[in-house]
Every structure is written in C-alpha cells, then in structure tokens.
Amino acid sequence: MPDRMLRLEAVVFDFDGTLALLNIDFRAMRRDIVDLASSYGIGDDGMERLFVLEMIEEMSRRIGRKSPGRQGAFSDLALRRVADRELAGAAYSFLFPDVRKMLAELRRRGIKTGVLTRNCLEAVRAVFPDIGNYSDAVVTRDDTERVKPHPDHIRAVLRLLDAEPSTSAMVGDHPMDIRVGKAVGALAVGVLTGYSAAADLREAGADLILERAAEITCWLE
C-alpha cells in the first residue's frame, strides 16, 4: 500500500468488473467461436488457456495456413458473434454505484480519466450511454490493433489523455489490468468488484487494492 496520498494527472479504468458489471456468458461465447472455427475445418486444441480474442487470432492464423484468403471472413464473423454476446449481456448489466459521481469528482480536481476495454464500443455505450460526458478517452478493441494485456492498449489511452505513465494509474479488477499498468510504469490499482481475489491482484503486482473503483478519490491529493 502507498505510504502517502497519491498525486496523479490521469486515471485509466478497465470497464467490465471495474466500472460496470457486464452479464456476459463467456462460455457460450467460446462455444460460438469453436463452432464457427469447426465449420472452417479448424479445432480448438491447444487453446484452453487463451482468452476469446486471442482464440480468434490463433484460429485465423490456422485457417490462413489451411485455406489462404478465408481467415478474414472468419475473423469478421467471429468478432460479430462476440459483439452479439456482449450486447445481449449488456441488456442485463449496470454501472456500479457512484461511478458517475467518482468520474465527475476526478474531473473537478483536474485529473484526466480514460477507459480501456476489450469489449466493443456498442456494449460499453449500451451500459454507459453518456460515457463521453464523464471520461476524456475511451479505447475499446475497435480502436487499437493490440488489446490488453499488450501495453499498446494503455499507451493509446495515455496518448489521448496527453499523460505520462509515471503520473498515471491503471485501475482494474483482473491481474491482466495490473500487469498492463505495470508494463508501462503506471501505478497499478486493483478492485474487488470483478473476477479476482485480492491475493491474485497482489501477486500480479498491484500497488493498491480497493473494494471498488469509486474509492480511488480517497487516495488522491
């Protein structure tokens, strides 16, 4: 835990599990992609530990090797199926309490805010339609070639915010969020509103762990 109050110029937030609860059926999403790949003659062997977007990339490579030229159509269809699942889940999702209040307070203090997410923009806006009024930058998977855990994702947000990593924080509920923050030299803040326990966030290198994202204002000068 930091031994003093934090002085930051920017705070970057994950979305699902951090600012909002998205009721996405990830098992069904994986089945959708496996079934689609099967129609192209590709199996899912060796992909058990991959996240869905990385599964799609690997399956696209395999399809390209087996049937050159067909990988683009597969990738487009697969991402559409992922988006469909996200939008279906978004209809039953919600922002966590005090998220708007917290983002407004950060803006009042002159602290820039950004959101980075592996979700599509449609799903984000379905849950948080006025996000543009509260966050200075939103970078979804639609806006970057390399999504987290690749550090280019958070770098894209920080460029839009014109902020340095050393004076910024990355806030998220997953070890992936902690690692992407640490990778660029930002303060890494874990929250317990999502899918990971405090021990998992601590092991990933979290500098600070909060019960919920809105508590970040209590740690800022």
Long-range contacts (C-beta under 8 A, 24 or more apart in sequence): 1-207, 1-208, 1-209, 2-207, 2-208, 2-219, 5-219, 5-220, 5-221, 6-169, 6-187, 6-219, 6-220, 6-221, 7-167, 7-220, 7-221, 8-111, 8-167, 8-168, 8-169, 8-187, 8-220, 9-111, 9-112, 9-163, 9-164, 9-167, 9-168, 10-111, 10-112, 10-113, 10-114, 10-158, 10-161, 10-163, 10-167, 10-168, 10-169, 11-106, 11-111, 11-112, 11-113, 11-114, 11-168, 11-169, 11-171, 11-216, 12-113, 12-114, 12-115, 12-116, 12-154, 12-157, 12-158, 12-161, 12-168, 12-169, 12-170, 12-171, 12-181, 12-186, 13-113, 13-114, 13-115, 13-116, 13-135, 13-171, 13-172, 13-213, 14-115, 14-116, 14-117, 14-170, 14-171, 14-172, 14-173, 14-174, 14-177, 15-115, 15-116, 15-117, 15-119, 15-124, 15-128, 16-117, 16-119, 16-173, 16-194, 17-172, 17-173, 17-174, 17-191, 17-193, 17-194, 17-195, 18-171, 18-172, 18-173, 18-177, 18-191, 18-193, 18-194, 18-213, 19-95, 19-96, 19-99, 19-115, 19-128, 19-213, 20-93, 20-94, 20-95, 20-96, 20-99, 20-127, 20-128, 21-93, 21-94, 21-96, 21-193, 22-86, 22-89, 22-90, 22-93, 22-119, 22-123, 22-127, 23-89, 23-92, 23-93, 24-85, 24-86, 24-88, 24-89, 25-85, 25-88, 25-89, 26-52, 28-85, 29-81, 29-82, 29-85, 30-55, 32-78, 32-81, 32-82, 32-85, 33-59, 33-78, 33-81, 33-82, 36-74, 36-77, 36-78, 36-81, 37-62, 37-63, 37-74, 37-78, 40-66, 40-67, 40-70, 40-74, 41-66, 41-67, 42-66, 51-118, 52-82, 53-82, 53-118, 53-141, 53-147, 56-82, 79-120, 82-120, 83-120, 83-122, 83-123, 86-119, 86-120, 86-122, 86-123, 87-120, 87-122, 87-123, 87-126, 89-123, 90-122, 90-123, 90-126, 90-127, 91-126, 93-126, 93-127, 94-127, 95-127, 95-128, 96-193, 96-212, 96-213, 96-214, 97-212, 97-214, 98-212, 98-214, 99-128, 99-213, 99-214, 100-134, 101-214, 102-213, 102-214, 102-216, 102-217, 103-134, 103-135, 104-134, 105-217, 106-216, 106-217, 106-220, 107-134, 107-136, 109-217, 109-220, 111-220, 112-136, 112-137, 112-161, 112-162, 112-163, 113-137, 113-161, 114-138, 114-139, 114-157, 114-158, 114-160, 114-161, 115-139, 115-157, 116-140, 116-148, 116-153, 116-154, 116-156, 116-157, 117-141, 118-147, 118-148, 136-160, 136-161, 137-161, 148-176, 148-177, 148-180, 149-176, 149-179, 149-180, 149-183, 150-180, 151-180, 151-183, 151-184, 153-180, 154-180, 154-181, 154-183, 154-184, 154-186, 155-184, 158-184, 158-186, 169-216, 171-210, 171-213, 171-216, 173-201, 175-200, 175-201, 175-203, 175-204, 178-204, 178-205, 178-206, 179-204, 179-205, 189-216
